[in-house]
Amino acid sequence: MKKLVVVCLLTGVSLVSKAQHEGITKHTGSTQNTINLNDMKFIGKVDERYQSVNVEMCEVIGGDFWIPYPLIDSVRKHTNKTGISALKWGIRPIDLYNKKLRNLASALGPIYVRVSGTWANGIYFQDNDEPALTSPPSGFKNILTRQQWKGVVDFCKAIDGKLVSSFPISDGMRDEKGTWQPQQVKAILDYTKTIGGEISASEFFNEPSHASHGDAPKGYNGVNYAREFALFKSFITTAAPSMTILGPGSTGEGGILPSGLDLSVNALLSPSPKATFDVFTYHYYGTVSKRCGGVQKPELALSADWLSKTEKGLEFYQNARDTYVPGAPIWLTETAESACGGNPWAATFIDSFRYLEQLGRLAKKGVQVVMHNTLARSEYALLDDDTHNPRPNYWAALLWSKLMGSQVFEGGSLEAGVDLFVHSSKKQPSGKSVLIINTNEKATTITIPDEAVQYVLTADELITKKVKLNNKELKMTMDDKVPALGGKKVKKGTVALPAHSMMFLEFNK
């Protein structure tokens, strides 16, 4: 584990490296690393919407979501809730017409916007323009109005986002004989089309691996899933033939998360008729957050074990894909720092290393799309809940979206603690964009083969929401627009890579 100096501040715990106290731009002299662009092997392509986001259905309709850490104790005193429910509080529906929110989301485009989550499993779509029902019909848990769904569709149109979703699975989806019925699916699809929208892709329902926690009927098993998925797929083939069918969207297996699994991927996909998907999907969280009893510490956030864990999660589901749907593309449709809303430091600079490492590592391993959870709610969000001010992960995401193209190359290895990811350039047709991540608390140098434009993300502390690009703090403009990301020209030869930094280099060739 890297040696870090832990400093307690009034605002919380802050991790500050010795090297950063000596000065971010001061080079301490370390092992030299050389990049040779000509020897980099092409290893694959990612979707042009590779970096994408989730907006939880709970956010769209308003409901119970994770209480911010500073408020957990005070909220508990005024409720009789216990267990997980005691860690959640009521949130208002998100305003998807908010100008600032749209500006920030647009800057990341093109993206997929996945509107799903546990609350989508028990949703009733009220397919009329009358006032919202005071309670849902029997067998459903929540209500989605036309106005709320139109807000989702309009949001996607405004930001160059393709809509990804899932459908309800609760008791209300079945007739008196217990047979799954498509009426609610048809209502959502038809209304979406009526207002000029489209559901680009969808999972049958959210996280069948945790069916009992997601409003599935009591005793729901793999045989139920196989039979009902077959009905769902048959209906979609006619009703929405252009919609990409995703699945299964399982999570937590392969020793990644603690027990709590209802249905393994084998239990879901072994029964007949065997479920097949256009795209194989999975969800990944490296651990559960402090809220739910997790023991992850910020001191471990830059460790090799933590940063590589995303590959371990992928390996399990890649093997499942190869067994049940060989050759299908694979998407990670929900991920973040940790489950249960994220740890407190998920909103700070230290998690940007995990964020970019995950994007870089999974692109090299063949994942086509990564959907981060969430855009604007809880500690793991890219944006602050109330103000929508960008958090450090947003700035990391913005640089990725502006610079890293869809072609992926094998860049080779640098010194321990310094990772290299290479893609085609988004700006230069024949160029390459290089991302170098230094998780070490000492600076080093990189030898580059040609002149480039440099973008370096640093911070004065690791536990901070203030991020600098080329030593200048990143902020929104006065009129709530995303600032231009100015790069710095560097010459062929040696460039300094600060301690605890992320450097993008854009080469013309």
Residue, then its C-alpha position, 0 to 999 in steps of 0.5 A: m500500500k502506498k504511504l500517504v499522509v492522512v490529514c484531518l480537516l474540519t470538512g472531513v478526511s483529506l489525503v495529501s501526499k508528501a510530493q504534493h506538498e513539495g509542489i505539483t509541478k516540481h519534478t522529483g526525478s524518477t524512472q524514465n518511461t518511453i512511449n513509441l506510438n509506431d509500435m502500438k498494436f490495434i486491439g479493438k474498438v469501443d462504441e462511440r458512446y462508450q462513456s455513458v451515464n445512468v439516471e435512476m428511475c427513482e430520480v425521474i419519479g421521485g422516491d427513496f434514495w441514499i441519504p447524504y452522509p452528513l445527514i444520516d444520523s439526523v434523518r434517522k432520529h425523525t423516522n422509525k425506519t430500520g435496515i437499508s430503508a433507514l439509509k434512504w430518504g425521499i427525493r424530489p423528481i429531477d428537473l431534466y429541463n434544467k439548463k445547467l444540467r443539460n449543458l453539462a450532460s451535452a458536453l459529454g455527448p454522444i452518450y447513452v442515458r440509462v433510466s432504470g434501477t430497482w424502482a423501474n422494476g415496480i413501475y406503473f406507466q400511467d398512460n394518460d394526461e390526467p393528474a397522477l394517481t395517488s396510488p398505483p394499481s395492485g401489483f405495482k409499487n410506483i407511478l411513472t407519468r407521461q410528463q415525467w417520461k416525456g422529460v426523459v425523452d426530451f432530455c435525451k434529444a437535447i444532449d445527443g443521448k440514446l435512451v436505454s431502459s428496462f421494464p417492470i417485473s412486479d406482480g402487476m405484469r401478470d394475468e390471473k393465471g400468472t402469465w406475463q403480459p406485455q401491455q405496460v411495455k407496449a404502452i411505454l413503447d407506443y408513447t415514446k414513439t408518439i412523442g418522437g423518441e425511441i428506446s434504443a436498448s433495454e434490459f428485460f428488468n433490472e438486476p435479476s440476480h437480486a430479484s427478491h430485492g427488486d419487486a419480482p414475484k415471490g419465489y421468482n427463479g431461473v425457470n420463470y426468467a427463461r419463460e418470461f424473457a422468451l415472451f418479452k423477446s417475442f413481443i419486442t421482435t414485433a413491437a420494437p424490432s430496432m431496439t437492442i435487447l440487453g441482458p441479463g444485467s446481473t451483478g456481484e458474482g465472482g467474489i466481488l460483492p458479499s452474499g445476497l445473490d438470489l439467482s446466479v447467472n447460471a441459474l438464469l441462463s441455463p433453463s430452457p428456453k435459453a435466453t439470448f441477447d443482442v448484447f450481454t450486460y452486467h453491473y459492477y461495484g467493487t464493494v458496498s459503501k460505508r453506508c451498508g457496512g463496507v470496509q473500504k478505506p480511502e487509503l486503499a483507493l489508489s492501490a493496484d488491487w482496488l484499481s484492477k478489481t474491475e477486470k476481475g469483475l469483467e472476467f467472471y461475466q465474460n466467461a458467462r457471456d462466452t458460455y451462453v451468448p458467445g460472440a455477443p458484445i459486452w456492456l457494463t450498464e451500471t457501475a460506480e465507486s461502490a454500491c449503496g450510493g458510494n463512499p464519502w470520498a467518491a465525490t472527490f479527486i481520489d476517485s477520478f483515478r478509479y474512474l479513468e482506470q476503469l474506462g481504460r482497462l475495460a476498453k482494452k478488455g473488449v467492453q463496448v460501453v460503460m454506464h456510470n451511476t449516476l449523473a447527478r444523485s448521491e456521492y458517486a454521481l458526476l455532479d452534485d445533487d443540488t447545485h449540479n456543480p461538477r465533481p472531479n469525476y465529471w472533469a475526468a469524464l469530460l476530458w475522456s469524451k473530448l480526447m479519447g476516440s473509439q479505436v483502442f491500442e496496446g500501449g505497453s507498460l510503464e513503471a509500477g504505479v504508472d498506467l498507460f492507455v492509448h486510443s485514436s484521437k477524437k480531434q485528429p483523424s490520424g492521431k492518437s490520444v494517450l492517457i497516463i495515470n500516475t498513482n504514485e506519490k512521486a513525480t516521474t518523467i515520460t519521453i514522448p516521440d513527437e510534439a503533443v497537446q497536454y492536459v494534466l489533471t491534478a489537485d492540491e489534496l486527494i480528498t478534495k472537490k477542487v481540480k486543476l487542469n494544467n495548474k488552473e482550477l476548473k470551474m463552470t462559467m458565470d452563465d453555467k456553461v462548460p468551460a473550454l478545455g485548453g491544452k498546453k503544447v509540449k515538445k518532443g522529448t521529456v515531459a514531467l508527470p506530477a505525483h498523483s496526476m492524470m495526463f492526457l497527451e494528444f498527438n497529431k500522428 
